[in-house]
Amino acid sequence: MYVKDTIAAISTAIGEGGIGIIRVSGPEAIEIVNKIFRSIRGKSLLEVDSYTAHYGHIVDSTEEIIDEVITLVMKSPKTYTTEDIVEINCHGGMVPLRKVLDLILKEGARLADPGEFTKRAFLNGRIDLAQAEAIIDLIRSQTETGLRVAMNQLEGGLSQKVGEIRQDLIKLLAHLEATIDFPEDEIEDFNSDELSDRIDGIAKKVEKLLRTSQKGKILKEGIETAIIGRPNVGKSSLLNALLREKRAIVTEIPGTTRDIIEEVINIDGIPVKIIDTAGIRDTEDIVEKIGVERSEEFLNRADLVLLVLDAHQGITAEDRKLMGSIKEKDAVIIANKLDLDSKLDFTEIEEILTDKPIVKTAAVENQGIDELEDVISNLVFSGEIKNEDQTLITNMRHKNALDRAYQMLLDVKKTFELDLPNDFITIDLRAALEAVGEITGDTIGEDIIDQIFADFCLGK
């Protein structure tokens, strides 16, 4: 077991709250907290059972009461880190939390590094690296679908699939190396068809996981969506309708929105980062001009574009210019203000933007919004079933490792087709095995591990 010194940190978010928690983990966790904790019943924490809660006070060296607390004692090995853990539930203000933490540090604990509690859980073998990274995804999940994907990974869904690939590689590699190292034992070698089938089978499993990476990236990071259009076509009204609240100012005066408004909404489990941009037009107003320039920047980087047209006014030269700028992008055309008389030429829109979906809305009246959400969902997932399999590649590090493993397997195929000795095949198989092992942490350097856990918040 990996156990060094005893660490401590505030595990709840900074700010005022009903409860604040200080977590202590390590071989001296119970002893250190016992020095500053006074149970109402006079119990010593050194004598209590595991998984018990104790009411009392935290006191300083003069026995002055610092805070009224409930202390939870959890003994090794059945804890988050597999070490002794004590969690002190204080009142949620930063002053009592910091004073209690200072006392713990004075008694011999060390301030934990970011993610060090989870890092100890990994180093002590309670979870693997993929499960540890899922904890970050769990904390940062923005939708229920993202939450389910993170929970699947935390519970070992991805680790199991990666483990199956590793076992296939290990068995194949072991057999090949045995034929090389012990030729006198007359170990049966693979025939060409059998070896090719084994390699193809492993490659297909890797490829299947890789195919989930785009969906996983969207569910984890969201899809950046820019609402664009000339001034006063109803962009801000559309944002308000999607948010189901009046977030953006709406007036009949063109150019009201001069800065970027960004919000995240949940559309069918997809975190959609909606950006309401300033109306794009030629203008001499310095402030509005800056807003237009920012809008054009967001248009260029957006994953998805919602182009809003004013159905009542019909297509203008500025609309045609905007339509021309989004031909190569994923986009939805929104014919807005259809509660008024429409003058839009839909044939012209379809000629300029072939195959781009068109949704008819009256944003102020919340008409057509559900249909727009369905179109966005279908466009993002290209009609795929969204929740058929919760084991997705959501982490770029995992994707890169699988990409390298897949390439190594393709190299194995080439080596095999060139009829080279098994020694050459085993080199690429070892490289593929090492790449796959990086996902769960079986084959990874300490510097990479440190970098991964540095992204965690303090106290986790």
C-alpha positions in Angstrom: 0.0 0.0 0.0 1.1 3.5 -0.9 1.1 5.5 2.4 3.4 8.4 3.2 2.5 11.2 5.5 -0.9 12.4 6.7 -2.6 15.0 4.5 -5.5 17.4 5.1 -7.5 19.9 3.1 -10.9 21.7 2.9 -13.0 19.5 0.6 -16.0 21.8 0.1 -16.2 24.8 -2.2 -14.9 28.2 -1.1 -17.6 30.5 0.2 -20.4 30.5 2.8 -22.5 27.4 3.3 -24.4 25.4 5.9 -21.6 22.9 6.2 -17.9 22.8 5.4 -15.8 19.7 5.4 -12.2 19.1 6.2 -10.8 15.8 5.1 -7.7 14.2 6.7 -6.1 11.0 5.4 -3.0 9.0 6.4 -1.5 6.9 9.1 -1.8 9.5 11.8 -5.2 11.0 10.7 -7.2 9.8 13.7 -4.5 10.6 16.2 -4.0 14.1 14.9 -7.7 15.0 14.9 -8.1 13.4 18.3 -5.7 16.0 19.7 -8.0 18.9 18.9 -11.4 17.2 19.1 -13.4 17.1 22.4 -16.3 14.6 22.3 -19.4 15.7 24.2 -19.4 12.1 25.6 -15.7 12.2 26.4 -14.8 9.5 23.9 -11.4 9.3 22.4 -11.4 8.9 18.6 -8.7 6.3 19.0 -11.2 3.9 20.6 -14.2 4.4 18.4 -15.5 2.0 15.6 -15.0 2.7 11.9 -17.8 4.5 10.1 -19.1 6.3 13.2 -20.0 9.9 13.7 -19.2 11.9 16.9 -20.5 15.2 18.1 -18.3 17.6 19.9 -16.0 20.7 19.6 -12.7 21.6 18.0 -10.4 23.3 20.5 -7.0 25.1 20.3 -4.0 24.7 22.6 -5.7 26.8 25.3 -8.9 24.6 25.1 -10.8 27.5 23.6 -13.7 26.2 21.4 -13.1 27.0 17.7 -16.2 25.3 16.3 -19.0 22.9 17.1 -18.6 19.9 14.7 -19.5 16.4 13.8 -16.5 14.2 13.2 -16.6 11.1 11.0 -14.0 8.3 11.5 -13.3 5.8 8.7 -10.6 3.3 9.3 -8.3 1.6 6.7 -8.6 -0.2 4.4 -12.3 0.3 3.5 -12.1 4.1 2.8 -11.8 6.4 -0.2 -8.0 6.4 -0.1 -7.7 2.9 1.7 -6.0 4.9 4.5 -7.4 6.1 7.8 -9.7 9.0 7.1 -11.3 11.6 9.3 -13.8 14.1 8.0 -14.7 17.1 10.2 -18.1 18.7 9.4 -17.8 22.3 10.5 -20.0 25.3 10.0 -19.5 26.5 6.4 -17.8 29.9 6.9 -14.2 30.2 5.7 -13.0 31.5 9.0 -13.8 28.5 11.2 -12.7 26.1 8.4 -9.3 27.8 8.0 -8.8 27.9 11.8 -9.6 24.2 12.1 -7.4 23.3 9.2 -4.5 25.4 10.7 -4.8 23.4 13.9 -4.6 20.1 12.0 -1.5 21.2 10.1 0.1 22.4 13.4 -0.4 18.9 14.8 1.6 17.3 12.0 -0.5 16.9 8.9 0.5 18.4 5.6 -1.7 20.4 3.2 -2.8 18.1 0.5 -1.9 18.8 -3.1 -4.7 19.1 -5.7 -6.2 15.7 -6.3 -4.0 14.0 -3.8 -6.8 12.1 -2.0 -7.9 10.6 -5.3 -4.2 10.0 -6.3 -3.7 7.9 -3.1 -6.9 5.9 -4.0 -5.2 5.2 -7.4 -1.7 4.4 -6.0 -3.2 2.2 -3.3 -5.1 0.2 -6.0 -8.7 1.0 -5.0 -9.4 2.6 -8.5 -7.5 2.7 -11.7 -6.5 5.8 -13.6 -9.5 5.8 -15.9 -11.8 5.6 -12.9 -9.9 8.4 -11.1 -10.3 10.7 -14.2 -14.0 9.9 -14.2 -14.3 11.6 -10.9 -13.4 14.9 -12.5 -16.0 14.3 -15.2 -18.5 13.5 -12.6 -17.9 16.7 -10.7 -17.9 18.8 -14.0 -20.8 17.0 -15.7 -23.4 19.5 -17.1 -26.2 17.2 -18.0 -27.8 14.0 -16.7 -26.4 12.1 -19.7 -22.9 13.3 -19.0 -23.4 12.3 -15.4 -24.4 8.8 -16.4 -21.4 8.4 -18.7 -19.0 9.6 -16.0 -20.6 7.1 -13.5 -20.3 4.3 -16.0 -16.6 5.0 -16.2 -16.2 5.4 -12.5 -17.8 2.0 -11.9 -15.3 0.5 -14.3 -17.2 0.3 -17.6 -14.3 1.7 -19.7 -11.7 -0.2 -17.6 -13.5 -3.5 -18.3 -13.4 -2.9 -22.1 -9.8 -1.8 -22.0 -8.9 -4.8 -19.8 -10.4 -7.2 -22.3 -8.2 -5.6 -25.1 -5.2 -5.9 -22.8 -5.8 -9.5 -22.0 -6.2 -10.3 -25.7 -2.9 -8.6 -26.5 -1.1 -10.3 -23.5 -2.3 -13.8 -24.6 -1.3 -13.3 -28.2 2.1 -11.7 -27.2 2.8 -14.5 -24.6 2.2 -17.2 -27.2 4.4 -15.6 -29.9 7.2 -14.9 -27.4 7.0 -18.5 -26.2 7.5 -19.8 -29.7 10.6 -17.5 -30.1 12.2 -18.2 -26.7 11.5 -22.0 -26.5 11.7 -23.4 -30.0 12.9 -26.7 -28.6 9.5 -27.2 -26.8 7.8 -27.3 -30.2 5.0 -24.9 -29.1 2.4 -24.8 -31.8 2.7 -21.6 -33.8 -0.3 -19.7 -35.3 -1.1 -20.4 -38.9 -1.4 -17.3 -41.0 -5.2 -17.1 -41.0 -5.5 -17.6 -37.3 -2.9 -14.9 -36.5 -4.6 -12.5 -38.9 -8.0 -13.1 -37.3 -6.7 -12.6 -33.8 -5.1 -9.3 -34.8 -8.2 -8.2 -36.7 -10.4 -9.0 -33.7 -8.3 -6.9 -31.3 -8.2 -4.0 -33.8 -12.0 -4.1 -34.2 -12.4 -3.7 -30.4 -10.1 -0.7 -30.3 -11.8 0.8 -33.3 -15.3 0.4 -31.7 -14.1 2.3 -28.7 -12.5 5.0 -30.9 -15.8 5.5 -32.7 -17.4 6.7 -29.5 -14.9 9.5 -28.9 -16.7 12.2 -30.9 -20.0 11.5 -29.1 -18.1 11.4 -25.8 -16.3 14.7 -26.5 -19.7 16.4 -27.2 -21.3 15.0 -24.0 -18.4 16.1 -21.9 -17.4 19.4 -23.3 -20.6 20.5 -25.1 -21.1 21.9 -28.5 -20.3 25.6 -29.1 -23.2 27.1 -30.9 -23.3 30.6 -32.3 -26.6 32.5 -33.0 -25.9 34.8 -35.8 -27.8 37.1 -38.1 -28.2 40.8 -39.0 -29.5 43.2 -36.3 -33.1 42.9 -35.1 -34.0 39.5 -36.6 -34.7 38.0 -33.2 -31.5 36.4 -32.1 -31.9 37.5 -28.5 -35.5 36.4 -28.5 -34.4 33.0 -29.7 -31.8 32.8 -26.9 -34.4 33.7 -24.3 -36.8 31.1 -25.7 -34.1 28.4 -25.6 -33.2 29.3 -22.0 -36.8 29.6 -21.0 -36.0 32.9 -19.3 -35.4 36.5 -20.3 -31.6 36.5 -20.3 -30.9 38.9 -23.2 -32.4 42.4 -23.7 -34.9 42.5 -26.5 -36.0 45.8 -28.2 -37.1 46.9 -31.6 -33.9 49.0 -31.9 -31.3 47.4 -34.2 -27.9 46.8 -32.6 -29.1 46.3 -29.0 -26.8 43.3 -28.4 -23.2 44.7 -28.6 -21.3 42.1 -26.6 -21.3 38.4 -26.5 -23.8 36.6 -24.2 -23.0 32.9 -23.4 -25.1 30.4 -21.7 -25.2 26.6 -21.4 -28.5 24.7 -22.0 -29.3 21.0 -22.0 -30.8 19.7 -25.2 -31.6 16.0 -25.0 -28.5 15.4 -22.8 -26.2 17.5 -24.9 -24.5 20.5 -23.2 -25.0 23.2 -25.8 -23.0 26.4 -25.2 -25.3 29.0 -26.8 -23.6 32.3 -27.8 -25.8 35.2 -28.7 -23.7 37.5 -30.9 -24.1 41.1 -31.9 -26.0 41.6 -35.2 -23.5 41.4 -38.1 -23.7 44.4 -40.4 -21.6 47.3 -41.6 -21.6 50.0 -39.0 -19.7 53.2 -38.1 -20.6 52.9 -34.3 -17.2 52.0 -32.7 -18.8 49.9 -29.9 -21.1 48.0 -32.2 -18.3 47.5 -34.6 -16.2 45.7 -31.9 -19.3 43.5 -31.2 -19.6 42.7 -34.9 -15.9 41.7 -35.0 -16.3 39.4 -32.0 -19.4 37.9 -33.6 -17.4 37.0 -36.7 -14.7 35.4 -34.5 -17.3 33.2 -32.8 -18.8 32.3 -36.2 -15.5 31.0 -37.4 -14.8 28.8 -34.3 -18.4 27.6 -33.6 -19.2 23.9 -33.9 -22.7 24.7 -34.9 -24.3 27.9 -36.3 -27.9 29.0 -35.9 -28.6 31.6 -38.6 -31.6 33.6 -37.9 -33.5 35.2 -40.7 -36.4 37.7 -40.4 -39.3 36.0 -42.3 -41.4 39.2 -42.2 -38.7 41.3 -44.0 -37.5 38.6 -46.4 -34.0 37.9 -47.6 -31.6 40.9 -47.7 -28.1 41.3 -49.2 -26.7 41.0 -45.7 -28.5 37.7 -45.2 -27.1 36.4 -48.5 -23.6 37.3 -47.4 -24.1 35.5 -44.1 -25.5 32.4 -45.8 -22.4 32.3 -48.1 -20.1 32.4 -45.0 -21.6 29.3 -43.4 -21.8 26.9 -46.4 -19.0 24.8 -45.0 -20.2 24.7 -41.4 -22.8 22.7 -39.6 -25.8 25.0 -39.5 -29.5 25.3 -38.9 -31.4 28.1 -40.7 -34.1 29.6 -38.5 -36.9 31.4 -40.3 -38.1 33.6 -37.4 -41.1 35.9 -36.9 -43.5 33.6 -38.7 -46.3 34.9 -36.6 -46.1 37.9 -39.0 -46.6 37.8 -42.7 -43.8 35.9 -44.3 -41.9 37.2 -47.3 -39.1 34.6 -47.2 -38.2 32.8 -50.4 -37.4 29.3 -49.1 -36.4 28.1 -52.6 -33.5 30.7 -52.6 -32.4 29.6 -49.1 -32.3 25.9 -50.2 -30.3 26.8 -53.4 -27.7 28.7 -51.4 -27.5 26.3 -48.4 -28.1 22.9 -49.8 -29.1 20.2 -47.2 -29.1 22.7 -44.3 -32.2 22.1 -42.1 -34.7 25.0 -41.9 -36.8 25.5 -38.8 -39.7 27.9 -38.7 -40.1 29.8 -35.4 -41.8 32.7 -33.7 -39.3 33.1 -30.9 -41.2 35.7 -28.9 -44.2 33.3 -28.8 -42.0 30.3 -28.1 -43.3 28.6 -31.3 -41.0 26.1 -33.1 -38.5 25.9 -30.2 -39.1 22.2 -29.5 -38.7 21.4 -33.2 -35.4 23.4 -33.2 -34.1 21.4 -30.2 -34.9 18.1 -32.0 -33.1 19.3 -35.1 -30.0 20.3 -33.1 -30.0 16.9 -31.3 -30.4 14.9 -34.5 -27.7 17.1 -36.3 -25.2 16.6 -33.5 -25.6 12.8 -33.3 -26.4 12.3 -37.0 -29.5 10.3 -36.1 -27.6 7.8 -33.8 -29.3 6.5 -30.7 -27.9 8.7 -27.9 -28.0 6.5 -24.9 -27.6 3.0 -26.3 -24.1 2.6 -24.7 -22.9 4.6 -21.8 -19.2 3.5 -22.3 -17.8 6.4 -24.2 -14.3 7.8 -24.8 -14.6 11.3 -23.2 -11.0 11.9 -22.4 -8.5 13.1 -25.1 -5.7 11.2 -23.3 -7.6 8.0 -23.7 -8.3 8.7 -27.3 -4.7 9.4 -28.1 -3.6 6.1 -26.4 -6.2 4.1 -28.4 -5.1 5.9 -31.6 -1.5 4.8 -31.0 -2.6 1.2 -30.1 -4.7 1.0 -33.3 -1.8 2.2 -35.4 0.5 -0.4 -33.9 -2.0 -3.1 -34.7 -2.1 -1.9 -38.3 1.7 -2.1 -38.3 1.5 -5.7 -37.0 -0.7 -6.5 -40.0 1.8 -5.0 -42.4 4.7 -6.9 -40.7 2.7 -10.1 -40.9 1.9 -9.6 -44.6 5.6 -9.0 -45.3 6.2 -12.5 -43.8 8.7 -11.1 -41.3 9.8 -13.2 -38.2 7.6 -13.2 -35.1 10.2 -11.0 -33.3 9.1 -8.0 -35.4 5.5 -8.7 -34.7 6.0 -8.8 -30.9 7.7 -5.3 -31.0 4.5 -3.7 -32.3 2.3 -5.8 -30.1 4.3 -4.6 -27.0 3.9 -1.0 -28.1 0.1 -1.5 -28.5 -0.1 -3.1 -25.1 1.8 -0.3 -23.5 -0.5 2.3 -25.2 -3.6 0.6 -24.0 -2.2 0.2 -20.5 -1.8 4.0 -20.2 -5.5 4.4 -20.0 -5.9 2.5 -16.8 -2.4 3.5 -15.5 -0.8 0.0 -15.8 2.0 1.5 -18.0 2.4 5.2 -17.4 5.2 7.4 -16.0 5.0 9.2 -12.7 5.2 12.6 -14.4 2.0 12.0 -16.4 0.2 10.8 -13.3 1.2 14.0 -11.4 0.0 16.1 -14.4 -3.4 14.3 -14.4 -4.1 14.8 -10.7 -2.9 18.4 -10.8 -6.2 19.2 -12.7 -8.2 18.1 -9.7 -9.6 20.6 -7.2 -8.0 20.8 -3.8 -9.5 18.4 -1.3 -10.6 15.8 -3.8 
